[in-house]
Structures are given as C-alpha cells and as structure tokens.
Amino acid sequence: MIDGSLPRLEFWCDLQCPDCRTALDDVRALRARYGDALSVELRHFPLEKHKHAYAAAEAAEEAFAQGLGWPFVEALLARVEELDARGQQVLLDVAREVGADVEEVDTALIDGRHMLTVDADQAEGKAIGVTGTPTYVIGRERLDGGKSQEGLRERIEAVVEAAIEASKSS
C-alpha cells in the first residue's frame, strides 16, 4: 500500500501513433506497480502526419465521458494500422467493442463537442515543449518518448519513488 500523494503522470499521446501503442505497456506496468495511487491522465497531442488522430482524440474524449475512456484508448492503440487504413469507421467499431454508445460517439465526431478539449491539450502541449509522442510529464519533468522510450519507465519510477520517500519524511 502506498501512502501519500504521488505526482500525476500525464501521458501525451497520438492515438494513431505506433510508438504510443508501445508506450502503453509502460503505462500498464506503472499502474500494476502503483495502482490507483498513481493518477495517469491521457493528454491529446494528435500529430498532423496521422490524418485520423484528431478524430480519434475526440472519440476517446466521448468514451471518457461515458466512463470507458481507458478501455477505448487501449483497444484503439492496438489497431493503429487499421485506423490508418480504414479511418473513422474503426473508431465506431472500437466504441462498439468496449460497450460505448456508438451513436453518441458518432454524434460527438459530427458536432465537435470535444474539439475544445483536444485543442486545449494540443496548445498546452506545445506551450510546455511537447513535440512528439509519446511524451510523459511527471512532477515537473518532461520525458520525451518520441525519440526513444528506452529507460523512460525507470525514470518515471524514480520520480514516483522520490515522491514516496519525500512523503514519508514529512
């Protein structure tokens, strides 16, 4: 059992990015190690080179609104090549598979109800220096996984462990 508050982990992600799919393994491992004590927040950073990434971010926000965000994100990242090939239909297929209201997801893509959230994430990401995905922000440290994910989980764990130690001594 981990006591004290851990720093929040922001996972800056493009939902059409194969590297983000790989990074999800690290996120799962961190969740397994720290459980609910480590808050992991998905932040959207759709890259222009991925033509369906923006719509994917909007669909993910609708899935989060329906309480199925992480299952949607995990299922979608497992199908990045299919999203690239088949486009928005994959978003609806994934929504159906995870039990989301598919009509609501489709409507959200049409009416743009989550555009402000995605745009705000993207603007904040640019403001803090996110240039590619995946990128993590934990504590005040930005870790860029777009160039290499080598050692990132260990660096995140070091920040979390330091926070645990600090909370024990206070």
Buried (B, 14 or more C-beta within 10 A) or exposed (E): EBEEEBBEBBBBBBBBBEBBBEBBEBBEEBBEEBEEBBEBEBBBBBBEEBEBBBBBBBBBBBBBBBEBBBBBBBBBBEBBEBBBEEEBEBBBBBBEBBEBBBEBBBEBBEEEBBBEBBBEBBEBBEEBEBEBBBBBBBBEEBBBBBEEBEEBBEBBBEBBEEBBEEEEEE
